[in-house]
Amino acid sequence: MPLVLVLGDIHIPHRAADIPAKFRKLLVPGKIDQILCTGNLIDAATLDYLKSITPQVSIARGEFDEQQSYPISERLLVGGLSIGLVSGHLVPANGDVDTLAATARLLDVDILVTGSTHRFEAYEEQGRFFINPGSITGAFGPLEPTPVPSFVLMEIKENVVAYVYQLVNDEVVVDRIEYSKTD
């Protein structure tokens, strides 16, 4: 059963100094099979850190990523489920449920991972699962001036168990969400 780390809107060093130490302690190399990043990775040192967790790192280019080799979107197959990865800044009306559902249909995916709002969200709509991991660093954004740092770990087999990690009042809070694909 693959374990996938979903994160984004990192913005180091422009809007944040680092990934919180309490999160870094949880991201153990050799335990995570794949990383999906919704963009705004910014610096090479952060990419090196992510690759030290697992060499399987997929990144959708965010509006502040200077690295042009990152794709705008990506479609991946993980544990029998199709996952779409987009930054979110190129999705009109970013965060709008209907627009994101249209994007998921266009990419033909079971799960759509998107970012850019700096706010965690996860929900099921039209038989698909939508995840926005928020900002792992808690970097501010135009839609969220004081975001709660967050990321998601997904266990994927025929269904998804997503563990949402948030840093609330300097304490790590974990919630569990499940998604089962319906045919």
Secondary structure, DSSP 8 states (H G I E B T S, - for coil): --EEEEE----BTTT-SSS-HHHHTT--TTT--EEEE-S--B-HHHHHHHHHH-S-EEE---TT---TTS-SEEEEEETTEEEEEE-STTSTTTT-HHHHHHHHHHHT-SEEE--SS-SEEEEEETTEEEEEE--SS----SS-SS---EEEEEEESSEEEEEEEEEETTEEEEEEEEEE---
